[in-house]
Structures are given as structure tokens and as C-alpha cells.
């Protein structure tokens, strides 16, 4: 193993002077020593490569690499590989760069990480402070967009889970996914052109449990959380296909898993249980219901019996609201009441008692608690924090590229250990397989 030493010298006043000035001197001196060491490593690697490989030297060409330590200029060899019969640069190949690329992978990751968390101008300043490399905002924008395009093209297309059954867990294997929370929602982002309609982004949050964190001020957070973020024109079926694919591959979802879906009652959310996950239990968010009641009826304080009916007898609540509407003289008010009643009827499943035993609810704390707090919080973290700041406007392609990278960043930043469930834990079936089994019995 090769050992390299790095030494640096910094002049400090006898009275030590200002700490901030000394700190900056140390940082710059360390960078300068690191650049010199990295330059030596480049040349040593190049010499070893040429010595060990059957190559022919062509010529030397100067190139400036941009790294986390700053800019490094070297005269590197262009050689011809005898067996591959093509010319290459050993240093560029070692760094994973093509001949026209100059940004190292470490600096590239730093730029992307900053760009998915803050505006491009701020991200450029932070990346420059970290690396000492001054790059323009436009060059960083092009780099981020190019990486996102490559990532989107390389992402494998999942199978259509609306035409497949969920995997079946084998009885002798441990259950990798006894319960899973899936909370979908959507929000809008401003377009670049005022004449365009707002861009809609859908998102689903997946988690396996809730846990309390904090000593003084305890709060609940989601365990093993992952998000699935849609592109602008991605449909609900396409989003749910990716949700099921992630649930099966990363969590081990099967046809016996308990699935709890919290939502605000939008029709597209119900399609998750209807077309993709038959065992899903839909829970309607009380806040959205009571807010709609306030707006439609104009009551300042919702009666206690209405609140009780929401949790226990939703049919009774619908009757009471309709009776209130019949006594109103204005046609507009009656239409509002009828619209509210229709909304409640369409989501009556989410208001009915779950029927889940208390023992199960205690086993999975707060997983069955109604509310949209988790998804609203993650909508803010995942979308609003980056895409809905004041004066922000987006083109469709730019928004799609950055949302792709933001999804990847958020899924890798919460300590989630991706577990790919072995195939021997369950067998997968399709509707066609099930029909064949039924035909055998006939």
C-alpha cells in the first residue's frame, strides 16, 4: 500500500491575532497542500497505468480538473490501447470522466446536493465556499440538468401493477412487511409563463411505523420513510405503479400486509386501493372534512354530535347536513350543501370505523390515527421547501429534472437502509395465473 504525506506551514502572529483570519489561512493552506498531493497521485497512477498496460504513448495535453480541493492542472498523457485499438487518457478514465469533462464526482455530488436544497445562485455560492472552485450559476444548472436527464433515462420502468397481484408470502418465511403506511397528496407549483396552468406534483410517503423522538419536547416521526415524487404530467396510475414497485422491492409488501392510506378524499387517491392494493384501508382526514363543513354551511362551531357522527356514524352526518340544506332559501347555499354531502358520500369508507382490534392498534402506535399531518409535513419538505419559495417559477422540464434529483436526495438522507427482500420469501402471481388456477378446479 502506497503512503503519501502532506505537510503545510502557516504563519501566525505572536499575539495570535484574529481567529477567523487564522482559520481561513489554515483552510487555504490545507487545500493547497491537498492539491499538490493529489497532483502527485495523478502522475503516479498514470505512470503505473502506462507501465502495466499494453499502450503506446501519443502526446501530452494539459487539462484543469475541478475537484473538492480546488482546481488542479496537469499535463497528462494520451495513449493508445493496443487491444482496444482506441486512444484514451488514463487519468480521465480513472476519475470516470470523458475527455471533455473536468468536474470530479465528489464536486459534482456537492453541487447537486446543494442545488436540490436551495436556489441555484445560493447553491453555487455554497459549493464555491466548500471547494474553492468558482463556477457560474449557468454552468452548475447545466451540470445538474444533464445528470438528472441521464438518471431519468436510466431509471428502469416498473411493471404495471394494476394487472398483477401482490406477491404471496410463503408461510415458513418471516414477514418483512406486516404493516405499511401510504399517504398520497398533490400540490401545485407556479409555471414560468403566466399563460400556462400551474404544474401539479403528486407525492406519496411510505413508512412502516411512527416513533417518538426528543427528550424535552417529544414529537412523532415516521420510521423507514421513503417518498415517491411524480413528474409534472405523470398520471396517478403511473405514480401508484412506482409506489407499489418500491413497496414490494424495498419493504417486502405482500398480499397479507396491512396497508393504511391517509388522504384528503381526492378521487385519484381512492384508485390506489381499488386498482393496486385491495387490502388498503382508506382513512379520511378530519381537518379537510371539518374545513369543508365550515365553508359550505357557514357554522362557526361544528356541533359535537356531528363530530361524533364523523367517527362513528357517517351516514347520520350526511343526513343531518342534507336536512340543513333543505331549510336554506338561497340556491347557491343549497348547492354548496349538496356538494358537501356528495363529497362525504364518495368518501364514506374513509369515515367508517376501521374495525381493527385495539390490540393491533397498540402494536402499531398511531399508524391508524386519522390525519394528514405526515403527508402535509412531507409535502412541505419535499416540494414547497424547494419549489414554492417566493418568486420561484419553473419550466416543465426543469421542474421534472430537479424533482427527480430531490426524490433521490430525500430518500437517501434519512438513514433508511434499503432492504431488497429475497425472492424466496414470496412467490409472485398475476391475474392470469389466478385464472388458470380457477380453471383447474373447474
ABEGO torsion letter per residue (X at the ends): XBBBBBBBBBBBBAAGEBAAAAAAAAAAAAAAAAAAAAAAAAAAAAAAAAAABBBBBABBBBBBBBBAAEBBBBBBBBBBBAAAGBBBBAAAAAAGBBAABABBAAAAAAAAAAAAABBAAAAAAAAAAAAGBBBBAAAAAAAAAAAAAAAAAABBBBBBAAABBBBBBBAABBBABABBBBBBBBBBBBBABAABBBBBBBBBBBBABBBBBEAABBBBBBBGBBBBBBBAABBAAAAAAAAAAAAAAAAGBBAABBBBBBBAGBAAAAAAAAAABAABBBBBBAAAAAAAAAAAAGBABBBAAAAAAAAABAAAAAAAAAAAAAABABAAAAAAAAAAAAAAAAAAAAABBAGBBAAAAAABBGAABBEAAAAAAAAAAAAAAAAABBGBBBBAAAAAAAAAAAAAAAAAAAGBBBBBBBAAABBBBBAAAAAAAAAAAX
